[in-house]
Amino acid sequence: MMKWTTMGSGTLVLVVLAAALVAAVPREGFGHGLQDWGFAEVRPGAHMFWWLYYTHAEVSNYADRPLVIWLQGGPGASSMYGNFEELGPLTLELENRTHTWVRDYNVLFIDNPVGTGFSYVEDISLLTKTNGEIADDLVELMKQFYTIQPEFRDTPLHIYAESYGGKMAPEFAYVLNKAIQNGEIECNLQSVGIVAPWVSPIDSVLSWAEFLLNMGYVDTKGYRAIQASAIETEHVLNQGLWEQATDLWGVTENVILRETHGIDFYNVLFKQDYRSTRSQLEQFSRDMRSAIASRATRLASEDRDQILEDLMRFEVAPALSLPAESVYGAQSGRVFNTLAGDFMKPAIDVMELLLNNTSLDVVIITGQLDLIVATPGNVRWIEKIQWDGRNNYLQSPRNAVGRNGVLEGYEKSYGKLAVYWALRAGHMVPADNPSLMDHILEKHAPV
């Protein structure tokens, strides 16, 4: 078929996507190691950015090692966060990361949904509004990816995602698997792994008060204030008032900020400047929806987020010769706001489809110190999943996971489902407990 695509020079050229193409030639990009990158026009005017790192392992053929996709959350948070703060070859300080996944795997970072990170839309009306639309865009990206990277068609593919990405990835995997079965794409999809997954938002929200009380961050009065706000969120959610539920989710977070005098939602042990709490509360009172979007797409301190944005705009974009239309983070807040009606909707039904109707392995990972997607909430929704292995899973033992003599977490599994509790880890498990992540990848994405 014929398709316009943006090349490294930033100019538009017409490319004929033939049925069989010579494999793309790995090239130097930003940092060491061979890479490839580009934009997929997943719909007219909607451009999704992808960045492939070829494995650093000594192999005669890169495609001999599995391909792992990484998706971030938000929605509207760029996968460049995962790249430079969690698992890519370089840290945000541009130092070598010893536990990078690229050491053993080919890793494909995707800025998703469109409008996130380097991805962009030519008109705001093209932003996605539902999880299903997001999945369809991702499948279209993969169709184009395998056209220019045909050597990876037989390579085992594993989809890993974090936070809201943990809601997007299961539907993406299900729709991609269906496309494979229908002969629409050649692809060797084997598993989906979700870290701190926003699969059942209300179960997360209802777990916050108890979690903070047990951790010593609030007293009984604070517990009651948070729980009352969470129950109000549940009440409007049960009426199908999805956007109002999203707003009340933000209100409940503000109650937590007030009652704890500032806490890091992604790792409750991280030191937080309590003086910033007042400014966050003031911003919320001025413009609630803007404040909610900002909080959802901000994954680190404002300083580190600014460092990441500067690195992407002023160093990475020129090094990769990205087009002027692709301004990192320019549309991220609008991505969240456009999905406000979908944000609080559960995706447990998609998990049931994966477990009941596919052969894919499903891996769920939850961090002990994560508040935003707290472990108690995850345990509740996982046990609600209706699938043919449910009773056996519930009766299965929870085993310790140790590496090098250290207890790193716990594992409970049956059949295609495996659940991991990550010790000493918050929301960003790959960064907080890379040893446990190594164990998970070795077991569920073997090289």
C-alpha positions as CSV (number, residue, x, y, z in Angstrom):
1,M,0.0,0.0,0.0
2,M,1.0,3.7,-0.3
3,K,1.8,5.7,2.8
4,W,3.3,9.0,3.7
5,T,5.9,8.8,6.4
6,T,8.4,11.1,8.1
7,M,12.0,10.3,7.6
8,G,15.1,11.4,9.6
9,S,15.5,14.7,7.8
10,G,12.0,15.8,8.8
11,T,10.8,16.0,5.1
12,L,7.9,14.0,3.8
13,V,8.6,11.3,1.3
14,L,6.3,8.7,-0.3
15,V,7.2,5.2,0.5
16,V,5.9,2.1,-1.1
17,L,5.3,-0.5,1.7
18,A,5.8,-3.7,-0.3
19,A,4.6,-7.0,0.9
20,A,8.1,-8.1,1.6
21,L,10.9,-5.6,2.5
22,V,14.5,-6.0,3.3
23,A,15.0,-5.8,7.0
24,A,15.7,-2.4,8.4
25,V,19.3,-1.6,9.0
26,P,20.1,-0.9,12.6
27,R,21.6,2.6,13.1
28,E,23.2,4.8,15.7
29,G,20.8,7.0,17.5
30,F,21.0,8.6,20.9
31,G,23.5,6.9,23.3
32,H,25.4,3.7,22.6
33,G,24.1,0.6,20.9
34,L,22.2,0.2,17.7
35,Q,18.6,1.4,17.4
36,D,15.8,2.2,15.0
37,W,12.9,4.6,15.4
38,G,10.1,6.3,13.5
39,F,6.4,7.3,13.4
40,A,3.4,5.2,12.4
41,E,0.5,7.1,11.0
42,V,-2.1,4.9,12.8
43,R,-5.0,7.0,11.4
44,P,-4.8,10.0,9.0
45,G,-3.3,12.8,11.0
46,A,-2.5,10.6,14.1
47,H,1.3,9.9,14.4
48,M,2.6,7.4,17.0
49,F,6.3,7.4,17.9
50,W,8.3,4.2,18.4
51,W,11.9,3.7,19.4
52,L,13.6,0.2,19.2
53,Y,16.8,-0.7,21.0
54,Y,18.4,-3.7,19.6
55,T,19.7,-6.0,22.4
56,H,23.3,-5.5,23.6
57,A,23.7,-9.3,24.0
58,E,26.3,-10.9,21.8
59,V,24.1,-12.6,19.2
60,S,24.6,-13.3,15.5
61,N,21.0,-12.2,14.8
62,Y,19.1,-9.7,16.9
63,A,15.8,-11.4,16.2
64,D,17.1,-14.5,18.1
65,R,16.3,-12.6,21.3
66,P,12.7,-11.8,22.4
67,L,11.1,-8.4,21.6
68,V,9.6,-6.6,24.6
69,I,7.2,-3.7,24.2
70,W,7.1,-1.1,27.0
71,L,4.1,1.2,27.5
72,Q,3.8,3.9,30.1
73,G,0.7,5.2,31.9
74,G,-1.0,8.4,32.7
75,P,-2.7,8.3,30.2
76,G,-0.4,10.9,28.7
77,A,2.9,9.9,30.4
78,S,5.6,9.1,27.8
79,S,7.4,5.8,27.6
80,M,10.6,7.9,27.6
81,Y,10.1,7.9,31.4
82,G,10.4,4.1,31.4
83,N,13.3,4.4,29.0
84,F,15.4,6.9,31.0
85,E,14.1,6.3,34.6
86,E,13.4,2.6,34.7
87,L,14.8,0.1,32.2
88,G,16.5,1.7,29.2
89,P,20.3,1.6,28.6
90,L,20.9,5.1,29.9
91,T,19.7,6.9,33.1
92,L,18.4,10.4,33.1
93,E,21.9,11.5,34.0
94,L,23.1,9.7,30.8
95,E,25.0,7.1,32.8
96,N,24.9,3.4,31.9
97,R,22.2,1.4,33.6
98,T,23.4,-1.9,34.9
99,H,20.0,-3.5,35.0
100,T,18.7,-2.4,31.6
101,W,16.4,-4.8,29.8
102,V,18.3,-4.1,26.6
103,R,21.1,-6.2,28.1
104,D,19.1,-9.4,27.2
105,Y,16.2,-8.2,25.0
106,N,15.2,-6.1,22.1
107,V,13.1,-3.3,23.7
108,L,10.5,-1.3,21.8
109,F,9.3,1.9,23.6
110,I,6.1,3.3,22.3
111,D,4.7,6.8,23.1
112,N,1.0,5.9,23.5
113,P,-1.8,7.0,23.2
114,V,-1.3,9.4,20.3
115,G,-0.5,12.9,21.7
116,T,1.8,11.4,24.3
117,G,5.5,12.2,24.4
118,F,6.8,12.5,20.9
119,S,3.6,11.1,19.4
120,Y,1.2,13.8,18.1
121,V,-2.0,14.5,16.3
122,E,-2.6,17.1,13.6
123,D,-6.0,17.9,15.1
124,I,-7.0,17.4,18.8
125,S,-10.2,15.7,17.6
126,L,-8.0,12.7,16.7
127,L,-7.0,11.9,20.3
128,T,-8.4,8.6,21.5
129,K,-11.4,8.6,23.8
130,T,-11.6,4.9,24.8
131,N,-9.4,1.9,25.7
132,G,-10.6,0.2,22.6
133,E,-9.5,3.0,20.3
134,I,-6.0,2.9,22.0
135,A,-5.8,-0.8,21.3
136,D,-6.7,-0.4,17.7
137,D,-4.0,2.3,17.2
138,L,-1.4,0.0,18.8
139,V,-2.3,-2.9,16.6
140,E,-2.0,-0.6,13.5
141,L,1.4,0.5,14.7
142,M,2.6,-3.1,15.0
143,K,1.3,-3.9,11.5
144,Q,3.5,-1.1,10.2
145,F,6.4,-2.1,12.5
146,Y,6.5,-5.6,11.2
147,T,6.4,-4.4,7.6
148,I,9.7,-2.5,8.1
149,Q,11.1,-5.0,10.7
150,P,10.0,-8.3,9.1
151,E,12.9,-10.2,10.8
152,F,11.0,-9.9,14.1
153,R,7.8,-11.6,12.9
154,D,8.7,-15.0,14.4
155,T,10.5,-13.5,17.4
156,P,8.7,-14.1,20.7
157,L,6.8,-10.9,21.6
158,H,6.0,-9.8,25.2
159,I,4.0,-6.7,26.0
160,Y,4.9,-5.0,29.3
161,A,3.3,-1.9,30.7
162,E,2.9,0.1,33.8
163,S,0.1,2.0,35.7
164,Y,-2.5,3.1,33.2
165,G,-0.5,1.2,30.7
166,G,-1.5,-1.8,32.7
167,K,-5.1,-1.1,31.7
168,M,-4.2,-0.4,28.0
169,A,-1.9,-3.4,27.5
170,P,-4.4,-6.2,28.2
171,E,-6.9,-4.9,25.6
172,F,-4.0,-4.3,23.2
173,A,-2.8,-7.9,23.7
174,Y,-6.3,-9.2,23.2
175,V,-7.0,-7.3,20.0
176,L,-3.5,-8.1,18.7
177,N,-4.0,-11.8,19.4
178,K,-7.4,-11.6,17.5
179,A,-5.6,-10.0,14.5
180,I,-3.1,-12.8,14.5
181,Q,-5.8,-15.4,14.6
182,N,-7.6,-13.6,11.7
183,G,-4.4,-13.6,9.6
184,E,-4.2,-9.8,9.7
185,I,-0.7,-9.7,11.1
186,E,2.3,-12.1,11.4
187,C,3.4,-12.0,15.0
188,N,4.6,-14.3,17.8
189,L,2.8,-12.8,20.8
190,Q,3.3,-14.9,23.9
191,S,2.6,-12.9,27.0
192,V,1.4,-9.6,28.6
193,G,2.9,-8.3,31.8
194,I,1.4,-5.4,33.8
195,V,3.1,-3.5,36.6
196,A,1.0,-1.5,39.1
197,P,-1.9,-1.9,36.8
198,W,-4.9,0.5,36.8
199,V,-7.3,-2.3,35.9
200,S,-9.9,-1.7,38.6
201,P,-9.7,1.9,39.5
202,I,-12.3,1.9,42.2
203,D,-10.6,-1.1,44.0
204,S,-7.5,1.1,44.1
205,V,-9.3,4.1,45.4
206,L,-11.1,2.1,48.1
207,S,-7.8,0.7,49.4
208,W,-6.1,4.1,50.0
209,A,-7.5,4.9,53.5
210,E,-6.8,1.5,55.0
211,F,-3.3,1.4,53.4
212,L,-2.4,4.8,54.8
213,L,-3.8,4.0,58.3
214,N,-1.8,0.8,58.5
215,M,1.4,2.5,57.3
216,G,1.0,5.2,60.0
217,Y,0.4,8.2,57.6
218,V,-3.0,9.0,59.0
219,D,-5.0,8.6,62.2
220,T,-8.6,7.5,62.5
221,K,-9.9,10.9,61.6
222,G,-7.8,11.1,58.5
223,Y,-8.8,7.5,57.5
224,R,-12.5,8.5,57.8
225,A,-12.0,11.6,55.6
226,I,-10.2,9.7,52.9
227,Q,-12.6,6.8,53.0
228,A,-15.7,9.1,52.8
229,S,-14.3,10.7,49.6
230,A,-13.5,7.2,48.2
231,I,-17.0,6.0,48.9
232,E,-18.5,9.1,47.2
233,T,-16.3,8.3,44.2
234,E,-17.7,4.7,44.2
235,H,-21.2,6.1,44.4
236,V,-21.0,8.2,41.2
237,L,-19.0,5.4,39.5
238,N,-21.8,2.9,40.2
239,Q,-24.2,5.3,38.4
240,G,-22.0,5.3,35.3
241,L,-21.0,9.0,35.8
242,W,-17.5,8.3,34.6
243,E,-16.1,11.8,34.2
244,Q,-17.5,12.8,37.6
245,A,-15.8,9.7,39.0
246,T,-12.5,10.9,37.5
247,D,-13.0,14.3,39.1
248,L,-13.7,12.7,42.5
249,W,-10.7,10.5,42.1
250,G,-8.7,13.7,42.0
251,V,-10.6,15.1,44.9
252,T,-9.8,12.0,47.0
253,E,-6.1,12.4,46.1
254,N,-6.3,16.0,47.4
255,V,-7.8,14.7,50.7
256,I,-4.8,12.4,51.0
257,L,-2.4,15.3,50.4
258,R,-4.1,17.3,53.0
259,E,-4.3,14.6,55.6
260,T,-0.7,13.3,55.1
261,H,0.8,16.8,54.6
262,G,2.3,15.6,51.4
263,I,3.1,12.0,50.4
264,D,4.6,10.5,47.3
265,F,1.8,8.6,45.6
266,Y,4.3,6.3,43.7
267,N,6.5,5.3,46.7
268,V,5.3,6.2,50.2
269,L,8.9,6.0,51.5
270,F,10.3,8.6,49.1
271,K,11.0,11.9,50.8
272,Q,8.5,14.6,49.9
273,D,8.8,18.3,50.4
274,Y,5.7,18.9,52.6
275,R,5.8,22.6,51.7
276,S,4.8,21.8,48.2
277,T,1.5,20.4,49.4
278,R,0.0,23.8,49.8
279,S,0.8,24.8,46.2
280,Q,-0.6,21.5,44.9
281,L,-3.8,22.1,46.8
282,E,-4.0,25.7,45.7
283,Q,-3.5,24.6,42.0
284,F,-6.3,22.1,42.4
285,S,-8.7,24.7,43.8
286,R,-7.9,27.0,40.9
287,D,-8.3,24.5,38.0
288,M,-9.4,21.0,39.1
289,R,-9.3,19.2,35.7
290,S,-5.9,20.8,34.8
291,A,-4.4,19.8,38.2
292,I,-5.8,16.2,37.8
293,A,-4.2,15.9,34.3
294,S,-0.9,17.3,35.5
295,R,-0.8,14.9,38.5
296,A,-1.7,11.9,36.3
297,T,1.0,12.5,33.7
298,R,3.7,13.6,36.2
299,L,5.7,10.5,37.3
300,A,8.5,12.0,39.2
301,S,9.3,15.2,41.0
302,E,8.8,18.3,38.9
303,D,12.5,18.8,38.7
304,R,13.2,15.4,37.3
305,D,10.2,15.7,34.9
306,Q,11.6,19.0,33.7
307,I,15.1,17.4,33.2
308,L,13.4,14.6,31.2
309,E,11.5,17.1,29.0
310,D,14.6,19.2,28.4
311,L,16.6,16.1,27.5
312,M,13.9,14.9,25.0
313,R,13.4,18.3,23.4
314,F,16.9,19.6,23.2
315,E,19.1,16.5,22.9
316,V,17.1,13.4,21.8
317,A,14.9,15.1,19.2
318,P,17.8,16.6,17.3
319,A,19.9,13.5,17.6
320,L,17.1,11.4,16.1
321,S,16.2,14.2,13.6
322,L,12.6,14.2,14.7
323,P,10.2,16.5,12.8
324,A,9.2,19.9,14.1
325,E,5.6,18.8,14.5
326,S,6.7,16.3,17.2
327,V,7.2,18.5,20.3
328,Y,7.7,16.2,23.3
329,G,4.9,16.5,25.8
330,A,3.1,19.3,24.1
331,Q,-0.3,17.4,24.0
332,S,0.0,15.2,27.1
333,G,-2.4,17.0,29.3
334,R,-5.1,16.9,26.5
335,V,-4.6,13.2,26.2
336,F,-5.6,12.7,29.8
337,N,-8.6,15.1,29.6
338,T,-9.9,13.4,26.4
339,L,-9.9,10.1,28.2
340,A,-11.5,11.4,31.4
341,G,-14.7,9.5,30.6
342,D,-12.8,6.2,30.3
343,F,-10.2,6.7,33.1
344,M,-12.3,5.2,35.9
345,K,-13.8,2.4,33.9
346,P,-12.7,-1.1,35.0
347,A,-11.0,-3.5,32.6
348,I,-11.5,-6.7,34.5
349,D,-13.6,-8.0,31.7
350,V,-10.6,-7.8,29.4
351,M,-8.5,-9.8,31.8
352,E,-11.3,-12.4,31.7
353,L,-11.1,-12.5,27.9
354,L,-7.4,-12.9,28.0
355,L,-7.5,-15.8,30.5
356,N,-10.5,-17.6,29.0
357,N,-10.1,-17.1,25.3
358,T,-6.4,-16.9,24.5
359,S,-3.2,-19.0,25.2
360,L,-1.3,-15.9,26.4
361,D,0.5,-15.9,29.7
362,V,-0.7,-13.0,32.0
363,V,1.8,-11.6,34.6
364,I,0.6,-9.1,37.2
365,I,3.2,-7.2,39.4
366,T,2.3,-5.0,42.4
367,G,4.7,-3.0,44.5
368,Q,4.6,-3.1,48.3
369,L,5.1,0.7,48.7
370,D,2.9,1.9,45.9
371,L,-0.1,4.0,47.0
372,I,-1.7,5.1,43.7
373,V,-2.3,1.4,42.7
374,A,-2.0,-0.1,46.1
375,T,-1.4,-3.8,46.6
376,P,-4.6,-4.4,48.7
377,G,-6.7,-3.1,45.8
378,N,-4.9,-5.2,43.3
379,V,-5.4,-8.4,45.4
380,R,-9.1,-7.7,45.5
381,W,-9.7,-7.3,41.8
382,I,-7.4,-10.2,40.8
383,E,-9.5,-12.5,43.0
384,K,-12.7,-11.2,41.3
385,I,-11.6,-12.4,37.8
386,Q,-14.0,-15.0,36.5
387,W,-11.9,-17.6,34.6
388,D,-11.7,-21.4,34.6
389,G,-8.6,-21.5,36.8
390,R,-10.0,-19.1,39.4
391,N,-10.6,-21.6,42.2
392,N,-7.2,-23.3,41.6
393,Y,-5.5,-20.0,41.7
394,L,-7.1,-19.0,44.9
395,Q,-6.0,-22.3,46.5
396,S,-2.5,-22.1,45.1
397,P,0.4,-21.4,47.6
398,R,2.1,-18.0,47.6
399,N,5.8,-18.8,47.3
400,A,8.8,-16.7,48.2
401,V,11.1,-15.4,45.5
402,G,14.7,-15.1,46.6
403,R,17.8,-14.1,44.6
404,N,21.4,-14.1,45.8
405,G,20.1,-15.0,49.3
406,V,17.7,-12.0,49.5
407,L,13.9,-12.2,49.7
408,E,12.7,-10.1,46.8
409,G,9.0,-10.8,46.8
410,Y,6.3,-13.4,46.5
411,E,4.7,-15.3,43.6
412,K,1.3,-17.0,43.3
413,S,0.3,-18.7,40.1
414,Y,-1.8,-21.1,38.3
415,G,-2.0,-22.0,34.7
416,K,-1.6,-18.9,32.5
417,L,-1.8,-16.4,35.5
418,A,1.1,-15.4,37.6
419,V,1.0,-12.6,40.3
420,Y,4.0,-11.1,42.0
421,W,4.3,-9.0,45.1
422,A,7.5,-6.8,44.8
423,L,9.2,-6.0,48.1
424,R,10.9,-2.7,48.7
425,A,9.2,-1.4,45.5
426,G,6.7,1.3,44.7
427,H,4.9,2.0,41.5
428,M,8.0,1.7,39.3
429,V,9.0,-1.9,40.1
430,P,11.6,-2.2,37.3
431,A,13.6,0.7,38.9
432,D,12.9,-0.1,42.6
433,N,13.5,-3.9,42.5
434,P,15.3,-4.8,39.3
435,S,16.4,-8.1,40.8
436,L,12.7,-9.3,41.1
437,M,12.0,-8.0,37.5
438,D,15.0,-10.1,36.3
439,H,13.4,-13.1,37.8
440,I,10.1,-12.4,36.2
441,L,11.5,-11.8,32.8
442,E,13.7,-14.9,33.0
443,K,10.7,-17.0,33.8
444,H,8.0,-15.5,31.6
445,A,10.1,-14.1,28.7
446,P,13.0,-16.6,28.5
447,V,15.8,-15.8,26.1
